[in-house]
């Protein structure tokens, strides 16, 4: 059974940093495109950052220059380094992995940015 398990969320003050991790029990993890999405109450789920199987990255305009996505194929893990956090970054952050018709989601980790 495929599992994506997020960790690293929590409460942080504005301007602070957090690092999210997503450990994936995917065989052939390296061929999967991985991404982080977020959903705030009352909002639709939106893309935060994505990284392809070859390492190309893409970011939502609202996080460019502040967040960095990376992956470690040896550890089957994808990371999201979040710096200069703002209250509007508060949301549940979800990890996603997809390859052709296979599409998997984690259960999410809460990130709250508040003083």
N, C-alpha and C positions, 0 to 999 in steps of 0.2 A: 504494500500500500504506500502510495506516494505521500510524503509529508513535507510541507514547508513550515518551518518553525521560526518565527520572528522573536527577537529579544533586543533589549537595549533601550526600550522606551521608558518614559518617566516624566517627572515634573522638572522643568528647568526655567530659569529666569530669562527674560528677554536679553538677547545678546550672547546667551550661552551656547553650548555645543552638546550634541549627543551623537553617538554612533550606533546605528541599528545594524543588526546582523540577521541573516536569514540562512539557516542550515537546511539543505534540501536533501531528501533521501531519494534522489533521482539517479538512476543508472545513466551513465553517459551524460553527466551534468554539463560537461563542456559544450555540448551541442545545443543546449537550451539558451534561448534569449531570456534574460532575467530583467525584472523591473520592480520598482517601488511605486505604489499608488497610495493615495490618501483619501479619506472621506471624513468631512466634518459634519456635524449634525445639520440636517436640512439641505445638505449639498450632495451633488453627484460625486461619485468616485472619479478622481482625476489622476493623470499620470504625473509623477514627481520626477522620476529618472528611469532610464532604461540602458541596458548594456547588452550588446549582441554577443553571439558566440565567438566572434572574432575580436571583441573588445571595443567596438565603436559605442559611443555614448550619446545619449540624447536627454535633454532636460526640459521641464516645464519652465516657461519664461519667469515664473514667480520665484524660482529657486536658483536660477543661473547665477553663478559666481559665489553662491553660498553653500550649496550641497555638492557632494562628489560621490558618484557610484563607482564601485569597484567589485571585482570578483576574484576568488581564489579557487581555481578548479581543483587543486589538490585537496582542498578541504570541503568541496561542494558547498561553498558559502558565498553569498553576495552581501556587500556592505553598503551602507549609506551614511556617509559622514555629513553631519548637519551643523553648520556654523552660523553665527549671527542670527540665531533663531528669533522669530517674531511671534507675537500672540496669534497672528493669522495662520501660523504654521500648525496650530493646535488641531489635531485630527487623530483618527486611527490610521496607522500606516500598515499597508498590506504588501506582502511579497508575492510576486507572480513569476511563474516560469512557463514558457510555451515553446513548442516546437511542432510545426505543422498543425495537426489536429489535436495535439495534446496541450492542455491548458490547465494549470494548477495554481491554487491560491492558498496562502497561509491564513491563519485565523486573525491576524492583526495584532498590533501593539500600540497602546495609547501613548501619544506624545502631547503633553500639555505645557504650553509656554505662558507663564504667568508670574507676576511679581507678588 
